[in-house]
Amino acid sequence: MYDLIIVGGGPAGAAAAIYAARKQLKTLFLTMEWGGQSTVSTEIQNWVGTPRISGAELAGNLRKHAEEYKGEFLEIRTPAEATGLKTFDDHVEITTKKGETVSASAVLVASGAQRRKLEIPGAAEFDQKGLTYCASCDGPLFAGQDVVVVGGGNAAFETSLQLLAYCKTVTLVNRSDKFRADEITVAAAKSHPNMRIITNVEPVAVEGSQFVTGFKYENAQTGEVSTLPVSGIFVEIGLIPNSTWVGDTLEKNAIGQIKVDPRTQRASHPRVWAAGDITDGVYHQNNIAAGDAVKALEDVYMFLRKNKSEA
């Protein structure tokens, strides 16, 4: 039996694997792929210590760093997909797509999330060619340009405020005339001279040639179709956590994010921790995911050490 099983190969999972191996915990690392959501980004400018890096390079670096510790204390299986989680008083079990069952004293869930996709003509074609799901990763690439933000929640308005720092204009479009964002954030965006908000919008198509040139939409009330001439489209219509595989073993919020104690990252079962985009944390970014995983590992280590001393 392992001391720890880690599920997920993004910044959270990789950071956890490195720390677990350094603490000499007998660890099994399971991931389908490396890098998380940022693998599609052409340039990431906010990964601390690296001014510019592509998503593919980041994924490669995470893998290389984790594999430096592969050996006596770290076993890496990839591609490996976790399909089930069972918890007991004295251990945790994970089943995989290959039909295996592996056991450990503790589990760290870091299987991340996926952005809810904009499903209109042109969206898939121009993904990472002007259309993006990560303002923190890609926003600075659109400095001095006109962009549109799709969505009406806090993420959409926070993205707009971030983009207003360097974009020429930001237009936020929302399907209704009501916003899910808090009033203070909405007011802050509305007060900016380069901000425009269009409500009752039904997205129609993403236009472009080699890269995005426009966002076509329909007014849901009048039926009028218009096109915004923009070079960037930032989609903030929600995250879908990759948490289905844990079933109802752990407490989740309404959208399926695993509830954790923000002090320790421990989930509702005392032998399970979670880190990164799969959690109900307020903010989700690569650096935050890695930090949360390190925090979790410190707590996992203390928990396992205490249990061994009491055994």
N, C-alpha and C positions, 0 to 999 in steps of 0.2 A: 504494500500500500504506500502511496505517495504522501508526503507531507502536504503538498499543495498542487492543485490543478488550476492552470490559468487558461481561460478561453478567450481568444481574440488576439489579432496580430497588429492592431493599430498602435499609436503612441502609448496608450494605457497598458496594453498587453505586453508590449516590448519592454517598457520601463519596469513592469512588475517582474518579468522574467529575469532581467539583469539583477535586480535587487534580491530576488529570491535566491539566485545562484550565489551571489556574493555573501548571503547570510547562511549558505550551505544548507538550504532546505531542499529536500529531495522533491523536485518539481517536474510535472508533466505540462508541457505547453502545447495547446491545440489551436490551430488556426487554419482557415481556408485560404487566406491570403494575407499579405503584409501591407501595412500603410494606412488602412482605414479609408475614410471618405476623401482624404486629400490626394489620393493617388492620381486623380484626374486633373489636378491643378497644374497648369503649365509653369507657374511661378508662385512660390510661397515666400512672403517677406517678413513673417512674424514668428518664425521658428527661432527661438532664442539661441543666440550664438552663431547663427548662420544668416547673413543678410539676404541671400537669395538661394532658393533651392526648388527644384521641380518636385511634384508629388511623387513621381517615379523614383527620383533620387532619394527622397526622404524614406520611402518604403524600403529601398535597397539598403540604406544606412541603418534603419531599424533592424532589419534582418541580420546584417553583418555584425552589428553590435551584440545582439542577442546570441548569435551563433558563436561568438568569441567565448561564451561561457558554457557551450554545449559539452556535455561529458558526464562526470560522476553525479553532479547535482542538478543538471538540467537536460531533460529529454525533450526534443522538439519533434512534433509530428505535423507535417503539412504536405498536401492538403488534408485536413481532418475537420470534420463537421460535428459539433455537439448537437444531439437531438433530444436529450432528456436530462433532467436533474431530479435526484431523489435525496432527501435529507434525513439523517438519523441522529440520535443523541451523540453517538461517538464517531461518526464519519459521514462523508457525502459521496454519492455515486453519480457518475456522468455516463450516459450512453452515447455512442457515436453512430454515424450513418452506416458504418461498416458492421454494426451489430455488436461492437465491443462494449463492455462495462468496465470502467476504471474507477478506483476508489481512492480517496484521500482524506486526510484529517481536516482540510479546509479547501475552499474554492474561491477563486477570484473571477467574477464574471466581467469581461471587458469586450463583449462581442459587438459593441457600438450601435450605430443607428444608420439609417439611410434617409437621405432627403426625400421628401414627398415631391415627386416629379411633376413638372408642368407638362400636361399631355395635350398639346395642340400641334398642328402642322408646323414643322421647322424647329421645334424645341429640341428634339433629339439630334437633328442634323447640325445645329449650331451650338450644341453643348460644348463648352470650353472654347468656343469660337466667338465669344461675345456674350453668351448666356452662361451664367454661373450660379452655383448654390452656396458660395462661400465668399462673403464680402471681406472677411478678415484676411483670407488668402489672396484674393484677386483684386480687391477694391483699388489699391494704388495704381494698378495697371491702367485705370480709366481716368487718371488725373486730367483735368481740363476738358473732359468730354461730357456729353449729355447722356444720362442713363435713366432707366426706369426700374422701380422696385415693385414686385408683385407680392401682395399680401397686406393684411391689416392687423396683425398681432404685434406684440412687443418686438419680436425679432425683426419684422419688416421696418418698424419705425426706428429701431436702434441702428439697423443697417443704413437707413436713410440719413440719420444724423452723422454716422461715420463717413458716409460718402460725401456729404455736404462739405466736409473739411477740405476736399480736393477736387471734386467734380464740378463741372461748369454749372449744370442743373441736375436736379433729381426730381423725378415725377413718380409718386406712389399711386398705384392703381389698386382698387379693392372691389370685390364683387358686390358689396352692399354699401349703404351709407352709414353703417355702424362699424366701429373698430373694436377689436379685442384687446388692443393695447391700453395701458393706463393713461389717464387724462394728462398727466404731467409730461409724459413722453410725446404724446400727440401734440400738445401745445408747443413744446420745444421745437418740433419739426415744422409746425405751421408758421411759427414766427420767423423762420429763416427766409430771407428774400429770394433765395435760389430754389426754394421748395415749392412744388405744385402737387396737389392731391386731386385725383379724379375718382369719384365713387360710382357705384352701380355699373361696374365694368365687367364684361364677359370677354376674356382673352380669346382671340380668334386665330392668330398665327404669328410666328416669328419670321421676319423677312431678312434677306441678306443675299450676298453673293459668295465671297470667300469668308466674310465675317458678317456679324449682325449689322444691319442698317436700319431696322425699324421693328416696332411692336404694333401689330394690328389688333384692334379691340372693337367690341360692339357695345353701345350704350344700352343697357338692359331695359331701360324705360322707353327710349325712343326708337331703338333698332338701328340708329345711325352707326355706320362703321367708319372708324378713323384709324390713322396710322401715326404713331409717334416716331419721328426720326431720331433714333438713338443708336449708340454704338455698344451699349452695355445693357444687359437685362439681368437683374439680380432677383432670384426666386426665393421667397421666404414664406412658404405655405405649409410649413410644419415638418417635423421629423417623425420617422417611423422607427422606433427602437427595435433592434434585433433580439427581442426577448421572448418570442413565442415558444422557443425550445425549452424554457424553464418552467412552462406550464403555470399552475397556480401554487407552486411550491413557495414562492416569495411574494411579498406584498408589492403591488405596483400601483401607479396612479392611473388616472382615467385613460391616458394614451399609451399605457403599457411600459412606462419607464419604471425601473426598479427603485423602490424607496430605500434611501440609505441615511445613516447618521452622518451628517457632514463633518463631524469631528474625526471620525474613524473610517468612514466609507463602509461600515458594516451594514448588511441587509437585515431583513426581518428574522433570519435564522442565524444563530450565533456562530455557525461555522462557514458562513457565506459572506463575502464582501463583493462590492461592485465598484467600477470606476469608469469614467469616460462618458460618452454620449448615451449609454444605455441607462444612466441614472437619472434621478429626478432633480439633479443639481440645477441651479438657476442659469449658469453659464456653461457653454460647451465650446471648447477650442482644443487644439492639439496640446498646447502647453498645459492647459488645465487638466486634460485627461492624464498626461504623464505625471503631473504633480499629485493628482488624486490617487493614482496607482501606487506611487511611492508612499503616500500617507497610509494607504490600505496595507501595504506590505509591512510597514513598521508595526501596525496593529496585529496583523497576522502572526508576525514573528513573536511578539510578546505573548500572544494567546497560546501559540504552540509551545513556547518555552515554559510558560506557566503550567500548562497541562502535563508536560513531560516531567516537570519537577514534582508534581503532585501525584503522578502515577506510581 
